[in-house]
């Protein structure tokens, strides 16, 4: 149960402040989170590879540094989870598939290294859809299903669902996911936490997990690593730690964290139903509540007809990504496990790859759509809209049939288009309806994450913080319990040096 005085229930900012000030040892803080993982993770299956001893060693090192009078970082002692796509030195980067269960990372990925440099401590890897391709629901071949802690009959979202659940339930203060069309924002919204998708080029990254070769242009430009947290203030701390440059990523640019203040009340465009494709009343209500909060805070909030070129952007996004992906699909399909190929296969059947001439034209279309959005945001520096145009849906809806896939694609459309144009966005909760969290996203000009975070803070100040919460048990839609593989307790003798179980495959 939630204990208000529990160390794991503190915000990341409060945890780090207490460690830096000596009121709390980093080891006590890590042990508190390990106890919470032992208590909660068997119910939700969000943490996949528990790094108990590594985390305790890092915490003890932090405590020795403080005792020696060294200055600690802004995230000193704060535990965080890392999505199974992202390398932690000495730990397998499995991508949720049995084929890569022994793919041990030789070094930390840049965002992990940056969070470590700020004093944070990785406490475990987190679950995701197999290869991030099996669908929106967080279910992997290697680790099974992750449950939404609000209601097991609803997906936690994905593909960074493990991180969202870990943060929402207090198993970690921060999560490190990635987003190429909603994969941070959707699970943040479905689990009642905050999430940041940064501008493309804001955070350094290196996604060469499987070898020395870089991915193609779509993957290079669409995928951005991003943090999840329970409060906007904590999200801001993670943003400040993650931003910067790194020689491993020539795309990352040295743009200031905070831009020049804008004159007068900041204008916010509101679009509750992007493209006019339909929006659930609960989601429309969340957008209205957020708009009212921003008006109360002094923003110039205006409803506008629509966002720029949405349907054209969605078509171009699908065509470009399928074209890049098609040559490797026969091999990748075999890695996804039974049924894991349905989501992508339906996309491949619906959207044929482009030929060279068509792809060249599409790249021009891509630039034109980015220009249209830049012009739109020149007039309205911020856009308020839904993260997903329905409340959290049932697990695996997108892989069930074509209708289900279509519903999910429609629901995430504003996330997809804003990833396509490379803009920053913050997902922030707005409340609870029918036992499920609701939320919105604030989208901003390129490299103006600061404006998004400031607006999200005003919404949070007025509408409140929803987590941490205890998982709420319940049967799956067929009446059985959702199948999942529980992780070991922090001191489990079955854990190896990384805290990983010896038998971790669920097929």
C-alpha positions in Angstrom: 0.0 0.0 0.0 1.0 3.6 -0.5 2.9 4.9 2.6 3.2 8.6 2.4 6.4 8.6 4.3 8.0 5.9 2.2 11.2 7.0 0.5 10.1 5.6 -2.8 7.0 7.8 -2.7 9.1 11.0 -2.6 9.6 13.0 -5.8 13.0 12.6 -7.6 13.8 16.2 -6.6 13.1 15.5 -2.9 15.1 12.3 -3.0 18.1 13.9 -4.6 18.0 16.9 -2.2 17.9 14.6 0.8 20.8 12.6 -0.4 22.9 15.7 -1.2 22.1 17.2 2.2 22.9 14.0 4.1 19.3 13.6 5.5 19.1 10.3 3.6 21.7 7.9 2.3 21.6 6.8 -1.3 21.7 3.2 -0.1 18.6 3.6 2.0 16.9 5.2 -1.0 17.8 2.3 -3.3 16.8 -0.3 -0.8 13.4 1.3 -0.4 12.9 1.1 -4.1 14.1 -2.5 -4.2 11.5 -3.4 -1.5 8.8 -1.7 -3.5 9.8 -3.6 -6.6 9.7 -6.9 -4.6 6.2 -6.0 -3.4 4.7 -4.6 -6.6 6.5 -6.0 -9.7 4.9 -9.5 -9.5 1.6 -7.8 -10.0 2.5 -5.6 -13.0 5.7 -7.1 -14.5 7.3 -3.8 -15.5 10.9 -4.4 -14.4 12.5 -7.1 -16.4 16.2 -7.3 -15.4 16.6 -6.2 -11.8 20.0 -4.6 -11.1 19.8 -4.9 -7.3 23.5 -5.4 -6.4 24.7 -3.0 -9.0 22.3 -0.3 -7.8 23.4 -0.9 -4.2 27.1 -0.6 -5.1 26.4 2.6 -7.0 24.5 4.0 -4.0 27.3 3.1 -1.6 29.7 4.9 -3.9 27.5 7.9 -3.8 27.4 7.9 0.0 31.2 7.6 0.2 31.5 10.6 -2.1 29.2 12.7 0.0 31.1 11.7 3.2 34.3 12.8 1.6 32.8 16.2 0.9 32.4 15.9 -2.8 29.6 17.8 -4.5 26.9 15.5 -5.8 24.8 15.9 -8.9 21.2 17.1 -9.2 19.8 13.6 -9.4 22.1 12.1 -6.6 20.9 8.7 -5.7 17.7 8.8 -7.7 16.8 5.3 -9.1 15.6 5.0 -12.7 14.6 2.3 -15.1 15.8 1.9 -18.6 13.8 0.5 -21.5 15.0 -2.8 -23.0 16.1 -1.0 -26.1 18.7 1.1 -24.4 22.2 -0.1 -23.4 23.3 -0.3 -19.8 27.0 -1.4 -19.6 27.4 -5.0 -18.7 23.7 -5.9 -19.0 22.0 -7.6 -21.9 20.0 -5.3 -24.2 17.4 -7.9 -25.1 14.8 -5.8 -27.0 12.4 -8.3 -25.4 13.3 -11.2 -27.7 14.9 -14.5 -26.8 17.4 -14.2 -29.6 19.1 -11.3 -27.8 18.9 -12.5 -24.2 22.8 -12.6 -24.1 23.5 -9.4 -26.1 25.5 -7.7 -23.3 26.1 -4.0 -23.8 29.8 -2.9 -23.8 29.0 0.6 -22.7 26.1 2.8 -21.4 24.0 4.5 -24.1 24.5 8.3 -24.1 21.2 9.0 -22.2 22.1 6.4 -19.5 25.6 7.9 -19.2 24.1 11.4 -18.8 21.7 10.4 -16.1 24.5 8.6 -14.3 26.7 11.7 -14.6 23.9 13.6 -12.8 24.0 11.1 -10.0 21.0 8.9 -10.9 21.3 5.1 -10.5 19.9 2.6 -13.0 17.9 0.0 -11.0 16.6 -2.2 -13.8 15.6 -2.7 -17.4 11.9 -2.3 -18.2 9.5 -4.1 -20.5 8.4 -3.2 -24.0 6.7 -4.8 -27.0 9.1 -7.3 -28.7 11.6 -5.4 -30.8 9.3 -2.3 -30.2 7.5 -3.7 -33.3 4.9 -6.1 -31.9 2.4 -3.3 -31.2 1.4 -0.6 -28.8 0.7 -2.9 -25.8 3.7 -3.7 -23.7 4.1 -7.5 -24.2 7.4 -9.1 -25.1 8.3 -12.6 -26.2 11.0 -12.8 -23.5 9.2 -11.2 -20.5 5.4 -11.4 -21.1 2.7 -8.8 -20.5 3.0 -5.7 -18.4 -0.2 -4.7 -16.7 -1.7 -1.2 -16.4 -1.7 -0.5 -12.6 -5.0 1.3 -12.8 -6.9 -1.5 -14.5 -5.5 -4.8 -15.8 -8.2 -4.8 -18.5 -6.5 -1.8 -20.1 -3.1 -1.6 -21.7 -0.4 0.5 -20.1 0.5 1.6 -23.6 3.9 1.4 -25.2 6.3 1.0 -26.3 7.8 2.5 -23.2 5.1 0.9 -21.0 7.4 -0.8 -18.5 9.0 2.6 -17.6 5.6 4.2 -17.2 4.3 1.5 -14.9 7.5 1.5 -12.9 7.3 5.2 -12.3 3.5 5.2 -11.7 3.8 2.5 -9.0 6.9 3.9 -7.2 9.3 1.3 -8.3 11.5 4.0 -9.8 11.4 7.8 -9.6 12.3 8.2 -13.3 12.1 6.1 -16.4 14.1 6.3 -19.6 12.1 5.4 -22.7 12.1 6.5 -26.4 9.4 7.8 -28.7 9.0 7.8 -32.5 5.3 8.2 -32.7 4.0 8.3 -29.1 6.0 5.6 -27.3 6.8 7.9 -24.3 3.6 10.0 -24.3 1.0 7.3 -24.7 2.2 5.1 -21.7 2.7 8.3 -19.7 -0.9 9.3 -20.3 -2.3 5.7 -19.9 -0.5 5.4 -16.5 -1.0 8.8 -15.1 2.5 10.2 -15.2 4.4 12.8 -17.2 6.6 12.2 -20.2 8.8 14.3 -22.5 9.4 13.7 -26.2 12.2 16.1 -27.0 13.0 17.9 -30.2 15.0 15.7 -32.6 18.6 16.6 -31.9 18.0 17.8 -28.3 19.3 14.6 -26.5 22.3 12.6 -27.8 21.6 8.9 -28.5 23.2 5.9 -30.1 20.8 3.3 -31.3 23.3 0.9 -32.8 22.4 -1.9 -30.5 22.8 -4.8 -32.9 26.1 -3.9 -34.6 28.2 -1.0 -36.0 25.8 0.1 -38.7 23.4 3.1 -38.2 19.7 2.8 -39.2 18.2 4.6 -42.2 17.1 8.2 -42.3 13.6 7.6 -40.9 14.9 5.8 -37.8 17.6 8.4 -37.4 15.1 11.3 -37.5 12.1 9.9 -35.8 13.4 8.1 -32.7 14.1 10.3 -29.7 14.9 9.1 -26.1 12.8 10.7 -23.5 12.2 10.6 -19.7 9.1 9.8 -17.7 8.4 11.1 -14.2 5.6 11.6 -11.7 5.8 15.4 -11.6 6.7 18.0 -14.2 9.5 19.3 -11.9 11.1 15.9 -11.9 10.7 15.8 -15.7 12.5 19.1 -15.9 15.4 17.7 -13.8 15.7 14.8 -16.2 15.5 17.1 -19.2 18.3 19.3 -17.9 20.5 16.2 -17.3 19.8 14.6 -20.7 20.3 17.6 -23.0 23.6 18.3 -24.6 26.1 16.9 -27.1 28.1 13.7 -27.4 30.6 12.6 -30.0 28.6 9.4 -30.5 25.7 11.4 -31.9 26.5 14.2 -34.5 22.8 15.0 -34.6 22.8 16.4 -31.1 23.2 20.2 -31.1 24.3 22.6 -28.4 21.1 24.6 -28.1 20.4 26.5 -24.8 18.1 24.6 -22.4 16.0 27.7 -22.0 15.1 30.2 -24.7 14.2 33.9 -24.6 11.0 34.8 -22.9 8.1 35.4 -25.3 6.4 38.8 -25.3 3.0 39.2 -23.9 0.7 36.2 -23.0 1.9 33.1 -24.7 -0.7 32.0 -27.4 -1.9 28.4 -27.2 -3.8 26.8 -30.0 -6.3 24.1 -28.9 -7.2 21.2 -31.1 -9.2 18.5 -29.4 -10.0 16.4 -32.5 -7.0 16.6 -34.9 -8.1 16.0 -38.5 -11.7 15.7 -37.4 -11.5 11.9 -37.2 -13.4 11.8 -33.9 -12.5 12.1 -30.2 -13.9 10.4 -27.1 -15.9 12.7 -24.7 -13.6 11.9 -21.9 -10.5 13.0 -23.9 -12.3 16.1 -25.1 -13.0 16.9 -21.5 -9.4 16.5 -20.5 -8.4 19.0 -23.3 -11.0 21.4 -22.0 -9.8 21.1 -18.4 -6.2 21.7 -19.5 -7.3 24.7 -21.6 -9.1 26.2 -18.7 -6.1 25.7 -16.5 -3.9 27.5 -19.0 -6.4 30.4 -19.2 -6.4 30.7 -15.5 -2.6 30.8 -15.6 -2.7 33.8 -18.0 -2.1 32.1 -21.3 -3.9 33.3 -24.5 -5.8 30.1 -25.2 -7.6 29.9 -28.6 -9.4 27.0 -30.3 -8.3 26.7 -33.9 -9.7 24.7 -36.8 -7.0 22.1 -37.1 -3.3 21.3 -37.1 -1.4 21.6 -40.4 -1.6 18.8 -43.0 -2.3 16.0 -40.6 -3.6 13.3 -43.0 -0.9 14.1 -45.5 1.7 13.8 -42.7 0.3 10.4 -41.6 0.4 9.0 -45.1 4.0 10.2 -45.6 5.1 8.9 -42.3 3.7 5.4 -43.1 5.1 5.3 -46.6 8.6 6.4 -45.6 8.9 4.1 -42.6 7.5 1.1 -44.5 10.0 1.7 -47.4 12.9 1.8 -45.0 11.7 -1.3 -43.1 10.6 -3.5 -46.0 14.0 -5.0 -47.0 14.7 -6.4 -43.5 11.1 -7.5 -42.7 11.5 -11.2 -43.7 14.3 -11.5 -41.2 12.8 -9.3 -38.5 9.5 -11.1 -38.7 11.1 -14.3 -37.5 12.4 -12.6 -34.4 9.0 -11.3 -33.2 7.7 -14.7 -32.0 4.2 -16.2 -32.5 1.7 -13.5 -33.3 4.2 -10.7 -32.8 4.4 -9.9 -36.5 0.7 -9.0 -36.9 0.9 -5.3 -36.2 3.7 -4.6 -38.7 2.4 -7.1 -41.2 -0.9 -5.3 -41.5 1.0 -2.0 -42.0 3.1 -3.7 -44.8 -0.1 -5.0 -46.5 -1.8 -1.6 -46.3 1.1 0.6 -47.3 3.4 -0.5 -50.2 7.0 0.6 -50.2 7.9 3.5 -52.4 10.3 3.3 -55.3 13.3 5.6 -55.6 11.5 8.4 -57.4 8.5 8.2 -55.0 10.8 8.2 -52.0 12.7 11.3 -53.3 9.4 13.1 -53.6 8.3 12.0 -50.1 11.5 13.5 -48.6 10.4 16.8 -50.1 6.9 16.4 -48.7 8.5 15.7 -45.3 10.4 19.0 -45.4 7.3 20.8 -46.6 5.2 19.5 -43.7 7.9 20.5 -41.2 7.8 24.0 -42.8 4.0 24.2 -42.4 4.2 23.3 -38.7 7.0 25.8 -38.1 4.8 28.5 -39.7 1.8 27.4 -37.5 3.9 27.5 -34.3 5.3 30.9 -35.3 1.8 32.2 -34.7 0.9 29.8 -31.8 4.1 28.9 -29.9 2.2 26.1 -28.1 -0.4 23.6 -29.2 -2.7 21.8 -26.7 -4.2 18.5 -27.8 -4.9 14.9 -26.9 -2.2 12.2 -26.5 -4.6 9.5 -27.6 -8.1 10.3 -28.7 -9.7 7.4 -26.6 -9.2 6.4 -23.0 -6.8 3.5 -22.5 -7.8 0.6 -24.7 -7.7 -3.1 -24.1 -4.3 -4.9 -24.3 -3.4 -6.0 -27.9 -6.2 -4.2 -29.6 -3.9 -3.1 -32.4 -2.9 -6.7 -33.2 -6.3 -8.2 -33.0 -7.6 -7.3 -36.5 -7.5 -4.5 -39.0 -10.3 -2.6 -37.3 -8.3 -2.6 -34.0 -5.2 -1.5 -35.7 -7.0 1.3 -37.3 -8.5 2.5 -34.0 -5.1 2.6 -32.4 -3.5 4.4 -35.4 -6.3 7.0 -35.3 -6.0 7.4 -31.6 -2.3 8.2 -31.6 -2.4 10.4 -34.7 -1.3 13.7 -33.0 1.7 11.9 -31.5 2.6 10.4 -34.9 2.5 13.7 -36.8 4.5 15.6 -34.1 7.2 12.9 -34.1 7.2 13.2 -37.9 8.0 16.9 -37.7 10.5 16.5 -34.9 8.8 18.7 -32.3 9.0 18.6 -28.5 5.9 17.6 -26.5 5.1 17.0 -22.8 2.4 14.6 -21.7 0.7 15.7 -18.5 -2.2 14.1 -16.5 -5.4 16.0 -16.1 -7.4 13.7 -13.8 -9.2 10.4 -13.4 -12.4 9.2 -15.0 -14.1 5.8 -14.7 -11.0 4.7 -12.7 -8.6 5.5 -15.5 -6.2 8.4 -15.8 -6.6 11.1 -18.5 -4.1 13.5 -19.9 -3.1 15.9 -22.7 0.1 16.9 -24.5 1.6 20.3 -24.9 3.5 20.6 -28.2 6.0 23.5 -28.9 8.4 25.0 -31.3 11.6 23.2 -32.0 14.0 23.3 -29.1 11.5 25.1 -26.9 10.9 22.2 -24.4 11.1 25.0 -21.8 7.8 26.4 -23.0 6.2 23.0 -23.0 7.4 22.2 -19.5 6.3 25.6 -18.2 2.7 25.1 -19.5 2.6 21.5 -18.3 3.6 22.8 -14.8 0.7 25.2 -14.8 -1.7 22.4 -15.7 -0.3 20.2 -13.0 -0.5 23.0 -10.4 -4.2 23.3 -11.0 -5.2 19.7 -11.8 -2.9 17.7 -9.5 -0.5 14.8 -9.5 -2.0 11.3 -9.8 0.8 8.9 -8.8 2.3 6.9 -7.1 -0.4 4.4 -6.9 -0.8 0.7 -5.8 -1.7 -1.7 -8.6 -5.4 -2.5 -8.8 -6.0 -6.2 -9.4 -8.6 -7.5 -11.8 -9.2 -10.3 -14.3 -8.3 -10.0 -17.9 -11.1 -9.7 -20.5 -11.5 -13.4 -20.9 -11.8 -13.9 -17.1 -8.3 -15.2 -16.5 -5.4 -13.4 -15.0 -3.2 -11.6 -17.4 -0.1 -13.9 -18.1 3.1 -12.3 -17.0 6.5 -13.3 -15.7 7.3 -11.9 -12.3 10.8 -10.6 -11.7 12.8 -11.8 -8.7 12.9 -10.0 -5.4 15.9 -7.7 -4.8 17.9 -10.4 -2.9 16.7 -13.4 -4.9 19.3 -16.2 -5.1 18.1 -16.9 -8.6 19.4 -13.6 -9.8 22.7 -13.4 -11.6 25.2 -10.5 -11.3 22.8 -8.2 -13.1 19.8 -9.4 -11.0 18.4 -11.3 -14.0 16.5 -14.5 -13.6 18.0 -17.7 -14.9 14.8 -18.6 -16.8 13.4 -15.5 -18.4 11.7 -16.7 -21.6 8.0 -16.8 -21.9 6.8 -18.0 -25.3 
